[in-house]
Amino acid sequence: MKVQRVVTPPLAANSYVVGSAMIDCGGDAEFILRYLSENKLINKIRYLLLTHAHFDHAGAYFALQNIGSTVGIHSKDIEISRKQPLAHGMLLFTPVNPDVVFKGGETLEIGRAKLKVIHTPGHSPGSVCYYDEDRKWLFSGDTVFSHGGFGRVDLPGGNAYELVSSLKKLTELDVEMLYPGHDEIVEEKANLEIKKAYEVARRILI
């Protein structure tokens, strides 16, 4: 099984196609539908799994829902999106109306892949990562990035202590490949990048 990376507007967020699922979808519905159509995926994406409800990752969710994809997101980001907090004068969260609500701990069978939903609050209250234990893949949204980077905590719903705790949780996983919400994929020994992110965050955030 291969993973296709799609860099989406408006803020160059990464989306990923994994079998019949898409993880995140960006904020431009026209762009993502055109990509799926041009790559003959328009009738193959049965699931949209959101890492969190920020507009640059989830804004186009309705386009996939309209073509029949089942949309899943964590309950905490549904709650905060309904309050519509502003960030720098703009709406930060997409008010997602999902088909499936995650609490964390669920295992999703997507073809031959089994993705575990790991609740990793800190960047947003309902941020999650999706982990394939067999393949050692982690789709991390904006919780952790390449080169020891991690998500910001100064936006509405952010929490430094929760992010550090979430990063510590991720250090306990066996991760070879990291598929983050922005920037480059880590193709080997990704657990080292996660541990680096945890150590840096622990020093500067708390």
FENRAQUI-V355542 format. One record per backbone hydrogen bond with DSSP energy under -0.5 kcal/mol. NH is the residue of the N-H (numbers start at 1). CO is the residue of the C=O. If there is no record, write none. Layout:
nh->NH co->CO
nh->NH co->CO
This chain:
nh->4 co->17
nh->5 co->3
nh->6 co->15
nh->8 co->6
nh->8 co->13
nh->12 co->8
nh->13 co->8
nh->14 co->181
nh->15 co->6
nh->16 co->23
nh->17 co->4
nh->18 co->16
nh->18 co->21
nh->19 co->2
nh->21 co->18
nh->22 co->47
nh->23 co->16
nh->24 co->22
nh->24 co->49
nh->25 co->57
nh->26 co->57
nh->27 co->9
nh->28 co->9
nh->29 co->27
nh->32 co->28
nh->33 co->29
nh->34 co->30
nh->35 co->31
nh->36 co->32
nh->37 co->33
nh->38 co->34
nh->39 co->35
nh->40 co->37
nh->41 co->36
nh->42 co->36
nh->44 co->41
nh->45 co->41
nh->46 co->20
nh->46 co->44
nh->47 co->20
nh->48 co->70
nh->49 co->22
nh->50 co->48
nh->50 co->72
nh->55 co->92
nh->57 co->54
nh->58 co->54
nh->59 co->55
nh->60 co->26
nh->61 co->58
nh->63 co->60
nh->64 co->60
nh->64 co->61
nh->65 co->61
nh->66 co->62
nh->67 co->63
nh->67 co->64
nh->68 co->65
nh->69 co->64
nh->70 co->46
nh->71 co->69
nh->72 co->48
nh->73 co->100
nh->75 co->102
nh->77 co->74
nh->78 co->74
nh->79 co->75
nh->80 co->76
nh->81 co->77
nh->82 co->78
nh->83 co->79
nh->83 co->80
nh->84 co->80
nh->85 co->80
nh->87 co->90
nh->90 co->87
nh->92 co->85
nh->94 co->53
nh->95 co->93
nh->96 co->94
nh->98 co->96
nh->99 co->71
nh->100 co->71
nh->102 co->73
nh->102 co->100
nh->105 co->117
nh->108 co->115
nh->110 co->108
nh->110 co->113
nh->111 co->109
nh->113 co->110
nh->115 co->108
nh->115 co->113
nh->116 co->114
nh->116 co->131
nh->117 co->106
nh->118 co->116
nh->118 co->129
nh->119 co->117
nh->120 co->127
nh->122 co->124
nh->123 co->120
nh->127 co->124
nh->128 co->51
nh->129 co->118
nh->130 co->139
nh->131 co->116
nh->132 co->137
nh->133 co->131
nh->136 co->132
nh->137 co->132
nh->138 co->177
nh->139 co->130
nh->140 co->138
nh->140 co->179
nh->141 co->179
nh->143 co->140
nh->145 co->149
nh->148 co->145
nh->149 co->146
nh->151 co->143
nh->158 co->155
nh->159 co->122
nh->163 co->159
nh->164 co->160
nh->165 co->161
nh->166 co->162
nh->167 co->163
nh->168 co->164
nh->169 co->165
nh->170 co->166
nh->171 co->167
nh->172 co->168
nh->172 co->169
nh->173 co->170
nh->175 co->173
nh->176 co->136
nh->177 co->136
nh->178 co->186
nh->179 co->138
nh->179 co->177
nh->180 co->178
nh->181 co->141
nh->186 co->178
nh->187 co->185
nh->190 co->176
nh->191 co->175
nh->192 co->189
nh->193 co->189
nh->193 co->190
nh->194 co->190
nh->195 co->191
nh->196 co->192
nh->197 co->193
nh->198 co->194
nh->199 co->195
nh->200 co->196
nh->201 co->197
nh->202 co->198
nh->203 co->199
nh->204 co->200
nh->205 co->201
nh->206 co->201
nh->206 co->202
